Amino acid sequence: MDEFELEKLAKKLPLTAGINGKDEYFNSAVLVLLMLVNGQYHFIFEKRAASIRQAGEICFPGGKFDAEKDKSFQETAIRETEEELGITADQIKVIGPLDTVISTTGTSVDAFLGILDVEDIEDLRINFSEVERIFTVPVSYFENNEPEVYQVVLEVHPSHFNQAGEEVVTFPAKELGLPERYHKPWGNVKSNIFVYKVGDAAIWGITARLIRDVVRKIKGI
């Protein structure tokens, strides 16, 4: 590479750093949606329908980024929210982006904080093929209740066994001449999982992490 090529490379560098390898993840977007109830803001939550991915779990509205439909992750979040809650985009006011979450399970979640302009959640026309029910919880509940914190241990496996019991090597560390420690599972990295208990429901994982992020930002005002 010469000096001219270096100058051309410099012009291609982003003004704001992105996430290396993001295109390798399951890319999705959600709306951390707020609603005014009796003068206090509440988070709006969905319980996923039994027939879809991660059935029965509590989440914010959102879904998979679709390059054919969406020009941005914010468009994804709004489109999915419209479909799931039976509303229109003009009923949503997006306040701004939140930090992107990269999960240990290969999912990237771009999140946006928004306000839903409806009088009563009973007025929503829920898409029951995706959403079992919706409910709200005051933001103050999460300000006053810290999440429980658990840990899981993550390992990298350079091979796995198929249904026939045969070992399938997906990362040939030995053939690549890498140190012996990479010839077998390595890592043992601890990863935090946050859990909020709300009545008989457990709000956990990425949803809990997003709640915690918003609450910490509120407390930092």
C-alpha positions as CSV (number, residue, x, y, z in Angstrom):
1,M,0.0,0.0,0.0
2,D,1.4,3.4,-0.9
3,E,0.6,6.9,0.4
4,F,-2.1,7.5,-2.2
5,E,-3.9,4.3,-1.2
6,L,-3.6,5.2,2.4
7,E,-5.3,8.5,1.8
8,K,-8.2,6.8,-0.1
9,L,-8.5,4.3,2.9
10,A,-8.7,7.2,5.4
11,K,-11.7,8.7,3.5
12,K,-13.5,5.4,3.8
13,L,-13.2,5.2,7.5
14,P,-16.5,5.8,9.3
15,L,-17.1,9.0,11.3
16,T,-18.5,6.9,14.1
17,A,-17.1,3.5,14.8
18,G,-19.4,0.6,14.2
19,I,-19.4,-3.1,15.3
20,N,-16.9,-5.3,13.5
21,G,-18.7,-8.5,12.2
22,K,-22.2,-7.2,12.8
23,D,-23.3,-8.7,9.5
24,E,-22.5,-12.2,10.9
25,Y,-25.1,-11.8,13.7
26,F,-28.9,-12.2,13.7
27,N,-29.6,-8.4,13.4
28,S,-32.7,-7.1,15.1
29,A,-34.2,-3.9,16.5
30,V,-36.6,-3.1,19.3
31,L,-38.5,-0.2,20.6
32,V,-38.1,0.4,24.4
33,L,-41.6,1.8,24.5
34,L,-43.0,4.1,27.1
35,M,-46.6,5.1,27.8
36,L,-48.1,7.7,30.1
37,V,-50.4,6.1,32.6
38,N,-52.0,8.4,35.3
39,G,-49.2,10.9,35.0
40,Q,-46.3,8.4,35.2
41,Y,-44.4,6.7,32.4
42,H,-44.7,2.9,32.1
43,F,-42.7,0.5,30.0
44,I,-44.9,-1.5,27.6
45,F,-44.0,-5.2,27.5
46,E,-45.2,-8.1,25.3
47,K,-45.4,-11.8,26.2
48,R,-44.5,-13.7,23.0
49,A,-47.1,-16.0,21.5
50,A,-46.7,-19.8,21.9
51,S,-46.1,-20.3,18.2
52,I,-43.1,-18.1,17.7
53,R,-39.4,-18.0,18.5
54,Q,-38.7,-17.7,22.2
55,A,-42.3,-18.4,23.0
56,G,-43.7,-17.2,26.3
57,E,-40.9,-14.8,27.1
58,I,-41.3,-11.1,28.0
59,C,-39.8,-8.6,25.6
60,F,-40.2,-5.2,24.0
61,P,-41.8,-4.9,20.5
62,G,-39.4,-5.4,17.6
63,G,-37.9,-8.0,15.3
64,K,-35.5,-9.0,12.6
65,F,-33.9,-6.4,10.3
66,D,-35.2,-6.8,6.7
67,A,-32.9,-5.1,4.1
68,E,-35.7,-5.2,1.5
69,K,-38.1,-3.3,3.8
70,D,-36.0,-1.3,6.1
71,K,-33.5,1.5,5.4
72,S,-32.4,1.6,9.0
73,F,-32.7,-0.3,12.3
74,Q,-35.0,2.4,13.5
75,E,-37.4,1.6,10.6
76,T,-37.2,-2.1,11.7
77,A,-38.2,-1.3,15.2
78,I,-41.1,0.9,14.1
79,R,-42.4,-1.5,11.4
80,E,-42.3,-4.5,13.8
81,T,-44.1,-2.4,16.6
82,E,-46.8,-1.4,14.1
83,E,-47.3,-5.0,13.1
84,E,-47.3,-6.4,16.7
85,L,-49.4,-3.8,18.4
86,G,-51.7,-2.8,15.6
87,I,-50.8,0.9,15.6
88,T,-49.4,3.4,13.1
89,A,-46.1,5.1,13.0
90,D,-47.6,8.5,13.8
91,Q,-48.5,7.1,17.2
92,I,-44.9,6.6,18.0
93,K,-42.4,9.4,19.0
94,V,-38.8,8.1,18.9
95,I,-36.7,9.9,21.6
96,G,-33.4,8.5,20.4
97,P,-31.2,5.4,20.2
98,L,-29.9,3.3,23.1
99,D,-26.7,1.3,23.2
100,T,-26.6,-1.7,20.9
101,V,-26.6,-5.1,22.6
102,I,-24.5,-7.9,21.3
103,S,-25.6,-11.1,22.9
104,T,-23.5,-14.2,23.6
105,T,-26.0,-16.2,21.5
106,G,-25.1,-14.4,18.2
107,T,-27.8,-11.7,18.2
108,S,-27.3,-8.0,17.7
109,V,-30.1,-5.7,19.0
110,D,-30.3,-2.1,18.1
111,A,-32.7,-0.4,20.5
112,F,-34.6,2.9,20.5
113,L,-36.4,4.7,23.2
114,G,-39.9,5.8,22.2
115,I,-43.2,7.0,23.5
116,L,-46.6,5.5,22.5
117,D,-49.4,8.0,22.1
118,V,-52.5,6.1,23.0
119,E,-55.1,6.6,25.7
120,D,-55.4,3.0,26.9
121,I,-53.5,-0.2,25.9
122,E,-57.0,-1.9,25.7
123,D,-57.4,0.2,22.5
124,L,-54.5,-1.6,20.8
125,R,-55.3,-4.3,18.1
126,I,-52.7,-6.9,19.1
127,N,-51.4,-9.3,16.5
128,F,-52.2,-12.5,18.5
129,S,-50.2,-14.7,16.1
130,E,-47.1,-13.0,17.6
131,V,-48.2,-11.6,20.9
132,E,-50.0,-13.4,23.6
133,R,-50.7,-10.3,25.7
134,I,-49.3,-6.9,26.6
135,F,-48.9,-5.2,30.0
136,T,-47.3,-2.1,31.5
137,V,-45.0,-1.6,34.5
138,P,-44.1,1.8,35.9
139,V,-40.5,2.9,35.2
140,S,-40.3,3.8,38.9
141,Y,-40.6,0.1,39.7
142,F,-37.3,-0.6,38.0
143,E,-35.7,2.6,39.5
144,N,-36.5,1.2,43.0
145,N,-35.7,-2.5,42.4
146,E,-32.3,-3.6,41.2
147,P,-32.2,-6.7,39.0
148,E,-30.9,-10.0,40.3
149,V,-27.6,-10.9,38.7
150,Y,-26.7,-14.5,37.6
151,Q,-23.7,-15.8,35.7
152,V,-23.3,-18.4,33.0
153,V,-20.0,-19.8,31.8
154,L,-19.3,-19.7,28.1
155,E,-16.9,-22.0,26.2
156,V,-15.7,-22.0,22.6
157,H,-15.9,-25.5,21.1
158,P,-13.7,-26.2,18.0
159,S,-15.8,-29.3,17.3
160,H,-19.1,-30.9,18.0
161,F,-20.7,-34.3,17.6
162,N,-23.5,-34.9,15.0
163,Q,-26.6,-37.1,15.4
164,A,-24.6,-40.1,14.2
165,G,-22.1,-39.6,17.1
166,E,-19.3,-38.5,14.7
167,E,-17.1,-35.6,15.7
168,V,-17.3,-32.6,13.3
169,V,-14.3,-30.3,13.4
170,T,-15.4,-26.7,12.6
171,F,-12.2,-25.0,13.6
172,P,-9.1,-27.1,12.7
173,A,-6.8,-25.5,15.3
174,K,-4.2,-28.3,15.2
175,E,-3.9,-28.2,11.4
176,L,-3.6,-24.5,11.5
177,G,-0.6,-24.8,13.8
178,L,-2.2,-23.0,16.7
179,P,-1.2,-23.7,20.4
180,E,-2.5,-27.0,21.9
181,R,-4.9,-25.1,24.2
182,Y,-7.1,-24.3,21.2
183,H,-7.4,-28.0,20.2
184,K,-10.1,-28.5,22.8
185,P,-12.8,-26.3,24.3
186,W,-11.5,-23.0,25.7
187,G,-12.7,-19.9,27.3
188,N,-14.7,-20.4,30.6
189,V,-15.7,-16.8,30.3
190,K,-18.4,-15.6,32.8
191,S,-21.3,-13.6,31.4
192,N,-23.8,-11.7,33.5
193,I,-27.6,-12.3,33.1
194,F,-29.9,-9.7,34.6
195,V,-33.3,-10.7,35.9
196,Y,-36.2,-8.5,37.2
197,K,-39.0,-10.2,39.0
198,V,-42.4,-8.5,38.3
199,G,-45.2,-10.4,40.0
200,D,-45.0,-13.9,38.7
201,A,-43.1,-12.9,35.6
202,A,-39.3,-12.9,35.1
203,I,-38.0,-10.3,32.8
204,W,-34.5,-11.3,31.8
205,G,-31.8,-11.4,29.2
206,I,-31.6,-8.6,26.6
207,T,-34.9,-7.0,27.7
208,A,-33.6,-6.7,31.3
209,R,-30.3,-5.4,30.1
210,L,-32.1,-2.6,28.1
211,I,-34.3,-1.7,31.1
212,R,-31.1,-1.5,33.3
213,D,-29.5,0.8,30.7
214,V,-32.5,3.2,30.6
215,V,-32.7,3.3,34.4
216,R,-29.0,4.0,34.7
217,K,-29.4,6.8,32.2
218,I,-32.3,8.3,34.2
219,K,-30.4,8.2,37.4
220,G,-27.5,9.9,35.7
221,I,-29.7,12.9,34.7
